[in-house]
Amino acid sequence: MTQRLYIDVHVVQTVPPANLNRDDQGNPKEAIYGGVRRSRVSSQAWKRASRQHFDAQAAEPDRATRTKRITNELTTRISRNTGLDRDDAIRIAAALLAQLGLSQGKKAGDTAYLLFYGNAQLDAVAALVTDRAADLAALDEKALTEAVKDLPVAESFKTGHPVGVALFGRMVADIPKLNVDAAVQVAHAISTHETQLEFDYFTAVDDQNEQDETGAGMIGTIGFNSATLYRYATVGFAQLTDNLGGDTEAALGALDRFVDSFALSAPAGYQNSFAHRTRPSLVAVVVRTDQPVNLVSAFEEPVAAEAGIQANSARRLAEEHITATQVWGDTPLYGAASHTFTTREPRTKATAETLTQAFGEPVTFADLRAALRARITTALGEQA
């Protein structure tokens, strides 16, 4: 398999007044780009939203968990599998995980940092002691540690990665052998135009106020902004396949799930206050054999603050793709786009035509995903 097969995902999405991803002051994150202030959503926030989206559609064993409370999670599994009381189960869980050499956190039973693992991987660790749990529980601490020291605990975390770990990787500073190189890189989403921070001043009325009582039971403010965002991610297919044990079909499935979830997910910050869930106006995929290419330079000069920001942003993106391909001569292996712009509308005709020039005739999102999978499969066959 070639080591140079990358799938770039470009998204243009308009979000109404919202606070998707807050900073340390509770306001929407921002960045200066092109000399002006932009709305920003961190890559970590959208990666988590994507992971939650595809995990929600998967069976429990196929999901990934990121937690400091791995000892508690393993204890629950051992107790459930064997019928041991929790005190005995936690002793066995602690002895098993002690093999990993994880730094301990301030709270008893917690690790010092979040550990990202597959639920099936932890199930496999619990299964190592299912048939002998009662005997292990009868041992003292020294004998218990000796009895489990040769069990393949670390090996259980090195194979059978769920989609989340295979895509986003795992970093364990204390135990390099458990590290998994990420197959996905995600950029911070930024607005294609200048934005202004605004504040919603709100009051809450006490429903039990007496008639002669006035004023609010609570007052406060929430920072927000609205923006048309450019979002970008890239998937290294070779790394993804390697993370999934060389299983090409599993990698194709993981790629499809990522494209679906990255396009349709959204961070949940203040969602009850703003109901900010929108769909993208453009999703474009580009398969490259040279290197990933982020097209954010299309927006170094901010889009003018006038009607049609999302159409102008999509057209800018398409123009940047066309120009980059012409200048560098690195024609992608494949490109396709789903978008909401039509040549029937005068306001969007130029945008639709430029998008067709850049990515071909528009297709439905379902067809985009199916065609992407088919094209990757063909490319792999040609490289075999």
Secondary structure, DSSP 8 states (H G I E B T S, - for coil): --S--EEEEEEEEEEEEE-SSB-TTSSB-EEEETTEEEEEE-HHHHHHHHHHHHHTTS-GGG-EEEES-HHHHHHHHHHHHH---HHHHHHHHHHHHHTTT--B-SSTT-BSS-EEEEHHHHHHHHHTTGGGHHHHHTS-HHHHHHHHTTS-HHHHHHSS--HHHHHH-B--TT-GGG-B--SEEE--EEESS----EEEEEEE--TT--TT--S-SEEEEEEEEEEEEEEEEEEEHHHHHHHTTT-HHHHHHHHHHHHHHHHH----TTHHHH------SEEEEEEESS-----GGGGSS---SSS-HHHHHHHHHHHHHHHHHHHH----SEEEEEES--TTSTTTHHHHHHHHHHH-S---HHHHHHHHHHHHHHHHHHH-
